[in-house]
Amino acid sequence: MSDNQNLLAEQRRALILEEVRRRGGARVNELTRKLSVSDMTVRRDLDALARQGALEKVHGGAVPVAEASTHEPGFEAKSSLELSAKEDIARAAATMAQPGSAIALSGGTTTFALARHLLDVPHLTVVTNSVRVADVFHAAQRAQGQGPGGRPGAATVVLTGGVRTPSDSLVGSVADAAIRSLHFDALFLGVHGISVEAGLSTPNLAEAETNRHFVGSARRVIVVADHTKWGTVGLSSFASLDQVDTLVTDSGMPPQARAEIRERLPELVVAGEQEEPGEETPLRDL
């Protein structure tokens, strides 16, 4: 991390959080040297991250938050994390949506990023339980100034009902009933955690049940998850790894984790990374 004077605040904070998580803590003077900014700037960034619940301030620096399996961060707290990774993942995953298909998008900040990349895929039918994802498509329609029906080829969006979670997803019996009655060509699924033992998991019991119905209604399950989700386990598992067809992740995924994933999943896509020459099971170059 060389001269980062001109980084946007959200980018700088993402770098700080990555450093704190990677090393198990960081001191203010270390962060000022790495980011080439003032002590005051770093302290303001730490204050902002602490208010979001992303880290814990201690004397002279910060340490990671020890999250319980029931802790569910809000959408705003998660939206500033791993920004470049989420964009890479979204760009790669968008190529998997076929024009004219029926797809589902679960809630989450990565599927929110994906929604923006899906705006130019024609004639999609999109079912989502994410208020934020639905807003992306509705805003695009309004920007075209054509009201209901939107621009030619624009996605038809179905937002399930339900009870709103901290991550702005709709869950519960109403959402579950709507999803059970539908069939999707592909599901793009954001997750709180993914591991060999627990599979896909979330801290929210109601969201776990809604996600089970999503998985059960899809011909193809595509998980979109950055490398920080690997090894994280929430309170409730809702799918095993053998129910996943494709994992789209970023280049931060460690080599050992990649090997474990390739043993268990039909397809691993590492977004924003060149293929490794001589690899027996090459990663897709996206």
C-alpha positions in Angstrom: 0.0 0.0 0.0 2.0 2.9 -1.2 0.7 6.5 -1.7 -2.9 6.3 -0.8 -3.6 10.0 -0.1 -6.2 10.2 -2.8 -8.1 7.1 -1.8 -11.8 7.5 -1.2 -12.7 7.2 2.5 -14.6 3.9 1.9 -11.6 2.4 0.0 -9.2 3.5 2.8 -11.5 2.0 5.4 -11.7 -1.3 3.5 -7.9 -1.4 3.5 -7.7 -0.7 7.2 -10.2 -3.4 8.0 -8.4 -5.9 5.8 -5.1 -5.2 7.6 -6.8 -5.5 11.0 -8.4 -8.8 10.1 -5.3 -10.2 8.4 -2.9 -9.4 11.3 -5.4 -9.7 14.2 -5.0 -6.0 15.0 -3.2 -2.9 13.9 -1.8 0.2 15.5 -2.6 3.8 14.4 1.1 4.6 13.6 1.4 1.5 11.5 -1.7 2.4 9.5 -0.6 6.0 8.9 2.7 4.7 7.4 1.0 2.1 5.2 -1.7 4.5 4.0 0.4 7.7 3.9 -2.3 9.7 5.7 -2.4 11.6 9.0 -3.1 10.1 12.5 -6.2 12.1 12.6 -7.5 10.6 9.3 -6.8 7.1 10.6 -8.5 7.7 13.9 -11.6 9.1 12.1 -11.6 6.0 9.9 -11.3 3.7 13.0 -14.2 5.6 14.7 -16.4 5.1 11.6 -15.6 1.4 11.4 -16.2 0.9 15.1 -19.6 2.6 14.8 -20.5 0.1 12.0 -19.5 -2.7 14.3 -16.7 -3.8 11.8 -13.9 -3.6 14.4 -13.2 -2.7 18.0 -11.0 0.2 19.0 -8.4 -0.3 21.6 -5.7 2.0 23.0 -3.4 2.9 20.2 -5.2 1.0 17.4 -7.9 -1.6 16.7 -8.6 -5.3 16.8 -11.2 -7.5 14.9 -14.6 -8.0 16.4 -15.1 -11.5 17.8 -18.4 -12.2 16.1 -20.9 -14.6 17.6 -22.6 -17.0 15.3 -25.8 -15.0 15.8 -24.3 -11.6 15.0 -25.9 -10.2 11.8 -24.3 -7.0 10.5 -26.6 -4.4 8.8 -26.4 -3.7 5.0 -24.6 -0.4 5.5 -21.9 -2.0 7.7 -21.2 -4.7 5.1 -21.5 -2.5 2.0 -18.1 -0.8 2.7 -16.2 -4.1 2.9 -14.2 -5.8 0.1 -15.5 -3.4 -2.5 -13.1 -4.3 -5.3 -13.6 -8.0 -4.7 -17.4 -7.7 -4.8 -17.1 -5.8 -8.1 -14.9 -8.4 -9.6 -17.3 -11.2 -8.5 -20.3 -9.3 -9.8 -18.8 -8.7 -13.2 -17.9 -12.4 -13.5 -21.2 -13.7 -12.2 -23.2 -11.5 -14.6 -21.9 -13.4 -17.6 -23.7 -16.5 -16.3 -27.1 -14.9 -16.6 -28.6 -15.9 -19.9 -30.9 -13.4 -21.8 -34.6 -14.4 -21.4 -34.0 -16.6 -18.4 -35.7 -16.6 -15.0 -33.2 -16.0 -12.2 -33.3 -15.4 -8.4 -31.1 -13.1 -6.4 -30.9 -13.4 -2.7 -30.2 -10.5 -0.3 -26.7 -9.2 0.4 -24.2 -6.6 -0.7 -22.6 -8.9 -3.3 -25.9 -9.6 -5.0 -26.6 -5.9 -4.8 -23.4 -5.3 -6.8 -24.4 -8.1 -9.2 -27.8 -6.5 -9.9 -26.1 -3.4 -11.4 -24.2 -5.6 -13.8 -27.4 -7.4 -14.8 -29.1 -4.3 -16.1 -28.0 -4.8 -19.7 -28.9 -8.5 -19.8 -32.1 -8.4 -21.9 -35.5 -10.0 -21.0 -34.6 -11.3 -17.6 -37.2 -12.3 -15.1 -35.7 -11.5 -11.7 -37.2 -12.8 -8.4 -35.6 -11.4 -5.3 -36.2 -11.0 -1.6 -33.8 -8.1 -1.4 -35.3 -4.6 -1.2 -32.0 -3.2 -2.3 -31.7 -5.4 -5.3 -35.2 -4.6 -6.4 -34.5 -0.9 -6.1 -31.5 -1.2 -8.5 -33.8 -2.5 -11.3 -36.7 -0.1 -10.5 -34.3 2.9 -10.5 -33.0 1.9 -13.9 -36.5 1.8 -15.3 -37.3 5.2 -13.8 -34.1 6.6 -15.3 -35.3 5.6 -18.8 -38.4 7.7 -18.2 -40.8 5.1 -19.5 -42.6 4.2 -16.3 -44.1 0.7 -15.9 -42.7 -1.8 -18.3 -39.4 0.1 -18.5 -37.1 0.1 -21.5 -37.3 -2.6 -24.2 -35.7 -5.7 -22.9 -35.7 -4.5 -19.3 -35.9 -7.1 -16.5 -39.2 -8.0 -15.0 -38.7 -7.9 -11.2 -40.7 -9.7 -8.6 -40.1 -8.7 -5.0 -41.3 -11.2 -2.5 -43.1 -10.1 0.6 -42.0 -10.9 4.1 -40.4 -9.5 7.3 -37.3 -7.3 6.8 -33.9 -8.3 8.2 -31.0 -6.1 9.2 -29.5 -6.8 5.7 -32.7 -5.6 4.0 -33.8 -9.0 2.9 -37.5 -10.2 3.2 -37.9 -13.5 5.0 -40.6 -15.5 6.7 -43.7 -17.4 5.6 -44.9 -14.9 2.9 -41.5 -14.9 1.2 -41.2 -18.7 1.6 -44.6 -19.3 0.0 -43.8 -17.1 -3.0 -40.4 -18.8 -3.6 -41.8 -22.3 -3.3 -44.3 -21.7 -6.1 -41.6 -20.6 -8.6 -38.8 -22.3 -10.6 -35.6 -20.6 -11.5 -33.0 -21.3 -14.2 -30.3 -20.0 -11.9 -30.0 -18.7 -8.3 -27.4 -16.2 -7.4 -26.9 -16.6 -3.7 -25.0 -14.3 -1.3 -23.9 -16.0 2.0 -22.8 -14.9 5.4 -20.5 -17.9 5.7 -19.2 -20.9 3.7 -17.2 -23.9 5.0 -16.6 -27.6 4.4 -18.3 -28.6 7.6 -21.2 -26.2 7.8 -21.8 -25.6 4.1 -23.7 -22.3 3.6 -24.8 -20.6 6.7 -26.4 -17.4 8.1 -27.0 -16.0 11.6 -30.7 -15.4 10.9 -32.9 -18.5 11.3 -35.7 -17.1 9.2 -33.3 -16.1 6.4 -31.9 -19.7 6.5 -35.4 -21.1 5.8 -36.0 -18.7 3.0 -32.6 -19.5 1.4 -33.5 -23.2 1.6 -36.5 -22.6 -0.5 -34.4 -20.6 -3.0 -31.9 -23.4 -3.3 -34.8 -26.0 -3.7 -36.4 -24.0 -6.5 -33.3 -23.5 -8.7 -31.8 -25.6 -11.5 -28.4 -24.1 -10.9 -27.1 -22.6 -7.7 -24.3 -20.0 -8.1 -22.8 -18.7 -4.8 -21.2 -15.3 -5.0 -18.9 -14.8 -2.0 -15.7 -13.0 -1.4 -12.7 -14.8 0.3 -13.6 -13.4 3.8 -16.7 -15.6 3.9 -14.6 -18.8 3.7 -14.4 -20.5 7.1 -17.1 -18.3 8.6 -20.0 -20.2 10.2 -23.4 -18.7 11.1 -26.0 -20.0 13.5 -28.0 -21.9 10.9 -26.8 -23.9 7.9 -29.2 -24.0 4.9 -27.3 -25.9 2.2 -24.4 -28.3 1.9 -21.6 -27.7 -0.6 -22.8 -30.6 -2.7 -25.9 -28.5 -3.5 -23.8 -25.7 -5.0 -23.0 -25.8 -8.7 -20.6 -22.8 -8.9 -18.8 -20.6 -6.5 -17.7 -17.2 -7.8 -15.1 -15.7 -5.5 -12.1 -13.3 -5.7 -8.3 -13.7 -5.9 -7.9 -13.4 -2.1 -9.2 -16.9 -1.6 -6.2 -18.9 -0.2 -4.7 -21.8 -2.2 -5.6 -24.4 0.4 -9.2 -23.2 0.4 -9.3 -23.3 -3.4 -8.1 -27.0 -3.4 -10.8 -27.9 -0.9 -13.5 -26.1 -3.0 -12.4 -27.8 -6.2 -12.7 -31.2 -4.6 -16.3 -30.6 -3.7 -17.8 -28.2 -6.3 -18.3 -28.7 -10.0 -17.0 -25.2 -10.8 -14.9 -22.6 -9.0 -14.5 -19.2 -10.7 -11.9 -16.8 -9.3 -12.8 -13.4 -10.6 -10.2 -10.9 -11.8 -7.4 -13.5 -12.0 -5.5 -15.0 -14.9 -5.5 -18.8 -15.3 -2.6 -20.5 -13.6 -0.5 -22.3 -16.3 -0.3 -26.1 -15.8 -3.1 -26.3 -13.4 -4.9 -29.6 -13.6 -8.3 -28.0 -13.0 -7.8 -24.5 -14.4 -9.8 -21.6 -13.0 -12.0 -19.7 -15.4 -10.3 -16.5 -16.6 -12.9 -13.7 -16.2 
